Amino acid sequence: MIKITQLELTQQKKYERKLNSFERRFFRAPNQIISLVARVKGLITEEDLNIAIDKVRQQHVLLGVRIYLDENNDAWFTTENVPKNQLKVIERTLENDWDRELSNEYNVRFELGKGPLARFLLIQSEEISEIIIVCHHIICDGTSLTIIARDILLYLGDPSREIQVMPEAPLATSDNFSGEIKVGKAMIFAIKKMNDMWQKKEVIFDEEDEDNIFRAFRDTYTNKNISVELNENQTKDLIEQCKKNGVTVNSVLNTAFLFARSSILGPFKGGKQNIMVPVNTRNKYKKPVGDNIGLYVSGFQFKLVYNLKKDFWENVKIFDKEVKDNLDIDKIFKFAALTELINPSIVDARNFSFFGKNVPSDYSRYEKIHAFCTDEKNIVNKRAKKQIPEMPGLAITNLGQMDYPTKYGTLELDRFIFITSGTPLIELVIPVVTVAGRLTFTINYLEESTDTPTMMKIKDKALEYMELT
């Protein structure tokens, strides 16, 4: 069996590039851990999984990076002096062992300056094994997690499989955007003015500052998730209902949770339902992304009122039409092009505007962070104050049907479970994925925002509307 050492990993060709504007949004954020559980039938050994992980790291370079800042405050990925990816092995005794272990992982910060920005767990038994991939959002999106899981299973299923050499991943930058992106002179002037105002009172945040808001965030909020796992028949019935009504599964889920939330707690603030629709952009670039991993996701928002005079499926059709009418990839890319013009330290500082007030007085960077957060004249704080009321109440990320094999040697893929981080800025975050004919989604939330008994009621009511009870 091939064994890959740390020396062999560090002797690979050095990779280094600057973070793009999509990625920079998640730099210094305290709640940007995403994960995937790949449940399979069969036993996976620690040795075999370690070998497969090392091979996948050689295939997907971002699994072996750390981040450093240069003298201009530009953030760079580098593979130089990055340790091996961590793998923990836990005996599987209960169905929800994965949930307990994952909750613990979400309390452990990724050290961006040290790396790597991905770690793994194996929940192990003779009959069922669960591979858990835990990543910082800055290096990957939900689709990337499924690619990593699939490639690990391919190496496990065929130990003699050669490492697949991936071409260099295309970047999510304006020179690779499809269509013609035009930024008006007035907008360019406004961003320049904001940059100039910021530079007069610029605050640069480092990794110790980030550690302060991460620990404060975890002390303030309790990250929770509720998993809903449909069987093959339920998944098939739901898809057939969607086809019959000419709508997407995503529209059904959004409408069901909008109505369920309204019936239990009333509408979101402002009366109208503010909805975030994440968009997979990996197929929208001039250079195809293919099976590279990376952050290729953006989104758009719109507001919608659930019409109580119409039945559920009529409301689903209204939602579906709104999504199609509002989906404009040029507008999505325009937002990214605008972000490229903004001083990167403004993007970093926004996370401290959102979360810095949670830092207690006995933390090492309290004085610095407190002084920044309480400065009402600071342009970043002014902008953050305006943005918070416009944050969505609901965001459902549906990766769709992943057309992956179900057999990997003696292993059989049962399902994927996709989990994100809860955030006080969005009440309901629901990631969805379908593989091996089974749809699974998780409701990700903070206990302090919505308690678990109430969230269970919302979940049950949504399933009732979808006729899945």
HUCORUR-V339960 format. One line per field, one symbol per residue. ss: DSSP state (a for helix, b for strand, c for the rest). burial: b if it has 9 or more other ideal C-beta (glycine too) atoms within 8 Angstrom, else e. Layout:
BEGIN
ss = ???
burial = ???
END
This chain:
BEGIN
ss = cccccaaaaacccccbbbccaaaaccccccccbbbbbbbbbccccaaaaaaaaaaaaaacaaaacbbbbcccccbbbbccccccccbbbbbcccccaaaaaaaaaccccccccccccbbbbbbbcccbbbbbbbbbaaaccaaaaaaaaaaaaaaaaccccccccccccccccaaabcccccccaaaaaaaaaaaaaaaaccccccaaaaaaaaaaaaaaccbbbbbbbccaaaaaaaaaaaaaacccaaaaaaaaaaaaaaaaacccccccbbbbbbbbccccbcccccccccccbbbbbbbbcccccccaaaaaaaaaaaaaaaccaaaaaaaaaaaaaccaaaaaaaaaaaaaaacccccccaaaaaaaacccccaaaaaaaaaacccccbbbbbbbbcccccbbccbbbbbbbbbcccbccbcbbbbbbbbccbbbbbbbbbcccccaaaaaaaaaaaaaacccc
burial = eeebeeeebeeeeebeeebbbbbbbbbbbbbbbbbbbbbbebebebebbbbbbbbbbbbbbbbbbbbeeeeebbbbbbbeebeebebbebebeeeebbbebbbebbeeeeebeebbbbbbbbbbbeebbbbbbbbbbbbbbbbbbbbbbbbbbbbbbbbebeeeebeebbebbbebbeeebebeeebbeebbebbebbeebebebeeebbbbbbbbbbeebebbbbbbebeeebbbbbbebbeebebbbbbbbbbbbbbbbbebeebbeeebbbbbbbbbbeeebeeebeebbbbbbbbbbbbbebeeeeebebbbbbbbebbeebbebbebbbbbbbbbbbbbbbbbbbbbbbbbebbeeebebbebbbebbebeebbbbbbbeeebeebbbbbbbbbeebebeeebeebbbbbbbbbbbbeeebbbbbbbbbbeebbbbbbbbbbebbeeebbbbbbbbbbbbbeee
END
